[in-house]
């Protein structure tokens, strides 16, 4: 079975109704990144940040995986699929994908403010627990914080992602501008002989001279076309 690695970004979930951060009218227009996605913003106003992610979680309850997510999950019938996602939502999981590396953290998890990557204090929230409050404590007594990799923080899962990318026979990029590092650099680790596909309705600069099969469509239509091409 060939190894197929998917790198997914905000465009993957946009069709499900998840607000993207960078597009006009996106979340960054309403919330400056410094306020809600940096350690400094959290230190300044933890309540604002906690409520921002509560709002993101409430949105999760209203959205469903789209055909793109489901199509990626269906690839597991024919390939060893690893999904490396920049998204913090759980739509890949809900669509049935079984091996997902979340580079930027997970919205449905909380952790310690003092020691965010200590596995003893990372907890998956049930939907009934999605509302986190100032004063809710992790196991070490610190405030529960969102299990999100903020700007300026290290991306611990990138090393794991690189290991899988280096063994890819097929590498598929879906719905990411390839502007956010370190995720954008993953293409450099794809073996020379691997096939590379890019699914995005907008032009994307891959910062690479290697041949890329471009599918200029959104996630759902693009993944459907990809599956047809891979069946040949």
N, C-alpha and C positions, 0 to 999 in steps of 0.2 A: 504493500500500500504506500502510495506517495505521501510525503509530508506537505501539507498545505497550510500556510500561515496567512492569516488575515490581519491587517492593521486597520482598525476602524476608528473614525473620528466623529465629530459632531454631526456631519451630514448623514451618518448611518441612522441616527435617532431622530433627525429633523422631521422625517415623514410620519413619525409617531406623535409628533406634536411637542417634543422636548425643545425648549428654547435653546437656540445656539447662542454662544457668547459673542462671536465676532461680527455676525451679520447686522445690518442696519435694523434697529428695533430689538437687537439681541440684549442679553442680560447686561453686557458691559455698558450699554447706553443708560441703563437704569441704575446700575450699581457699579461705582468705580472699583476696578479690580483691587486697588489698594485697601479698600474697606473690607471686602468680603473674601478675598482669596490670597491673603498674605499673613504670615505669623504676626507682623506688626499690627495689622488691622484687627486681628483677633485679640491681641494684648490690649489694644486701645478700647475696643468695644465688643467684648465677647457676646453680649446679649444680641446685638445686631447680627453678628455672624451666625450664631446658633439659630436665630429666627430665619435667616436667609436660607439655611440648609433645611430647616423644617418645611419651608415653603417648597423647596425643590422636592422633598420627599412626598409632600401632599400631591404634587404634580404626578409623581410616579403612580399613584393610585388611580389616576384618571387616564393613563395612557396604556397602550398595548404594543407588543412587538409588531413590527410591520413585516411585509413579505420579504424584505431584505434580510432581516434578522432570521426569519424562518428558513429562508433559502440557504443562509450560511450554516445553520444547524443541520439542514438536510445533507450538506456536503459530507457529513461524518459517515454517511453510508458507504462512500467510495474513497475517502481519504482520511489520513490522520490529521485532524484539523486542530490547530491552535489559534485562538482568537487573542490578539494583543489589542486591547482597546484603550483609547485615551478618554473614553466616556466613563462617567461615574454612575450611570444608571444601571439597572439590572435587566435590561431588555434582552441582551444576549442569553442570559441565564433562563429567562422566562420563555424564550423561543425554543430552548432545548439544547443549546450548545453546552458541552460538558467540560471543555478545557479552556478557561478564560484567564488571561493575565491582565489585571487592571493596573495600568501604569500610574494613573492619577488618583487612585483610591476608590472607595465605594461608598455611595450615598447611604446605603442601608446599614452601614456599620458606624460605630462610635469607638473612641479609644481614649486613652489617658492624655491630658494636656501636657503632663510632665514627660511622658515616655511613649510617644504615639505608636511606636512599632513593637512595643512589648506585647507579644501574643497573649499574655495572661489577661490583658486589659482591653483587648479588641473584642467587641461584641456585635453580633448581628441583631438588628432590631426587627421585631415582628411589626407588621403594619399598625397594630394597636399601640405601639411604642414610638411611632414616628415623630411625635412631638417631644423634643428634648428641651429641658428647662435649665435656666441658670440655677445652679445649686445641685443639679443631678451629678453624682460623683462616680468616677471610675473606681476600680478596686484598690487603687493606691491613694485614694482620698482626693485626687485632683479633679477639676471640673471635666465632665465628659465632653470631648470635642469631636467634631466630624472627622471620620477617618478619610481625609482628603489630603492629597499632596498639593500644598499651596505653592504659589510662585516664590522662588527663593529657597525652597526646601529640596532636599535630595530626592531622587526617584529610585527607591530601592529595587523595584521590580525590573528595572531596565536590563540588569545583568541576566536575569532569567529569560527575558524576552530575546536578548541577543543569542543566547544558546539555541533557542528554537529556530530563530531566523537563519542562523548559520547552517541549519540542516534542512532548509526548505527546498523542495523541488518546485513548488509553485508559491509565489508571493503575491497577495492581492491587497491593494490599498483601496479603502472605501471611505469617501466622505471626509477626507482630511486635507487641509491646505499644505501640509508638510512644512509648516512654518514654526511649529513648537518643538523645541529640542528638550530632551534627547530623542523623543519618538521619531522626529523627522530624519534622524541619522540612521534609523534601522535599515533603510534601503542599502546602505553601504556594506552591510553584513550579509546580504543575500548572495549566495554562490553565483558565480558568473554564468553557470549553465542553467540556472533556474529560470522558469518563465515568470514574467512580472506582468500583472494586470492592474490597471488603475480605473476605478469606477467613480466618476464625479461629473455632474452636469456642467461644471465650470472648469476652465483651463487650470491646470495645476503644474507648477514648476517642480519637477522631481529633483532638481539640482544634480542630475546624473546624465551621463552620455549613453547609458545602456538602453537597449531596445525595450520599450514598454508598450503593451497592447492597451490602448486607451478606449474605454467604453464611456461615451459622453452621455450618461444617463444618471438619474437618481438611484438610490440604493436598491429599491424594490425591482425596478425594471433592469437595472444593471446586473444585479445578482442573477436574475432569471436568464439574461443573455450569457453571463459567465458560465452558468451551469450547462447551457447548450454547447458552448465552445469546448468545455472540458469533457463533454460526452463523446466528442468526435474522435 
